[in-house]
Amino acid sequence: MHGHAIKFGIAIPQAFNQEPVDVALIEKFLRGANTSGYHSVWVQEVVDASLLEPTCLLTYAAALTQNLQLGSAVLLTTLRAPLQLAKMLSSIDQLSQGRLIIGAALGSNTQNYPAYGISAEKRVRRFVEGIALMKKLWTEERVNHDGEYWRLHDESLEPKPIQKPHPPIWLGGSHPNALRRAVQLGDGWIGGRTTIDKFKTHVIAVRQILEELNRDPADFMIGKRVYIAVDSNRTRAERKLNQWFSQVYGAGDIAGSAAIYGSEQECIDKLGELILAGTKLLILNPVSDHMEHLEGLAKNVLPKISSTWRRSA
C-alpha cells in the first residue's frame, strides 16, 4: 500500500520560561537521541517566546551528535537577510558534515516585523525572493542579484554547504498558497499544529499540486510536527500541554485540537492515523518530562508503530 519507511524525529528541549536554561538536560537529551534510533532532532522559532534561538541550538546539537539529521520546523526566514542566513546555514551543514534540513515559513505573526526593521507588506514576495537568493548563494560561484528587496554584485559565499546542490528545504504553512509554494520551491512540506482531519486535507492538496506540477511524490517529503504527551492521566497531560501552548504561543486550551496525548496505546493509534494520512516523518514534540518521553517513545511507542506499519505496508 505504501512503500516508504516512516521516520521519527524529536524536538530538542528549547522553551525555558522564567527558569534557568537547563544546558545539562539539553546535552543529555541530545546524547540520548543520538543512540535511540531517531532519524532527526528539531528546533522551532517563535520570536516573541522564551525559546532558545534555533540556529544556535542546531549548532550546539551538531557538536553533540553524530548520526542524527538536524532540522528546523520552521525558521522564519523573512526576518533575516538571505546572505547572512545562507552563511549561517551553510556553516551548520559543514559543522554537522551534511546533516542539516532547513524548514522555513512565513509564520502567522506579522506584528514583530517592525522590530526587525522591515514591513510585513509584501512579505510573501520577500519570502520567495529570500529562498531563491539563498539557493543561488549555495550553488553559484559568483552571484549577481537585482531583486525587489536585495541587490548583490559579484558576491560569493564560501564555504558552501556539504550537501549538493544544497541542504533540503521543506516549507511550512497550511494556507492553500503556502502548500503550493512548498511544492514549487521546496523539497518537502511540514504540517504544524492542526487536527488530524485538517492535516489529511492538506496532504491531499499537496499530492494534487505535485501531480499538477509533474513532481514525483517519492522525492517530496511530507512531515508533521506532533505535540505529544504520553500519560495515563489524560487530564494531567492536557494541563501540561495547555500550559506550554499558553507560554509559547499565547494560546491556551488548544491541546484538544493541536496535540496527541493520553495512554501509550491512544498515542500509537493517533500517530497511526497521521501515517495513514500520508506523513513520512513524525516530528514528536514533548513539552515536559523530556528524558522520559525521549526514552519511553523510543522503547514503547515507535517500535509498535513501525511493526504495525510494516504489516500494513
Buried (B, 14 or more C-beta within 10 A) or exposed (E): EEEBEBBBBBBBBBBBEEEEEEEEBBBBBBEBBBEBBBBBBBBBBBBEBBBBEBBEBBBBBBEBBEEBBBBBBBBBBBBBBBBEBBBBBBBBBBBBEEBBBBBBBBBEBEEBBEEBEBEBEEBBEBBBBBBBBBBBBBBBEEBEBEBEBBEBEEBEBEEBBBBEEBBBBBBBBBEEEBBBBBBEBBBBBBBBBBEBEBBBBBBEBBBEBBEEEEBEBEEBBBBBBBBBBBBEEBEEBBBBBBBBBBBBBEEEEBBEEBBBBBBBEBBBBBBBBBBBBBBBBBBBBBBBBBEEBBEBBBEBBBEBBBEBBEEEE
